[in-house]
């Protein structure tokens, strides 16, 4: 996945097919990572946790998100922070675009391929 220092255009980021409902574009620097998700209705990110802090920004669509014991339906303009080590899960009730920022960068995303919690069920 691309690592960048300086400027580039969004179109420069390759589209990675994660499963039949989810694609992502990943950009990494030394200290953080940005991931643009394009998720079709019915997509699901199963329950998981990772040591990275994760911030999300809803661009379009609708995501039902569980962070620990809290659950909320998020729409365009909503943001959130998921502390490292906290279990979370997301369901997508309509076509959705969401941006995640991870710190530090996720090595598994840099390696490419679908994370286990997003493989086709």
Secondary structure, 3 states (H helix, E strand, C coil): CEECCCCCCHHHCCCEECCCCEEEEEEECCCCEEEEEEECCCCEEEEECCCCEEEEEEEECEEEEEECCEEEEEECCCEEEECCCCCEEEEECCCEEEEEEEECCCHHHHHCCCCHHHCCC
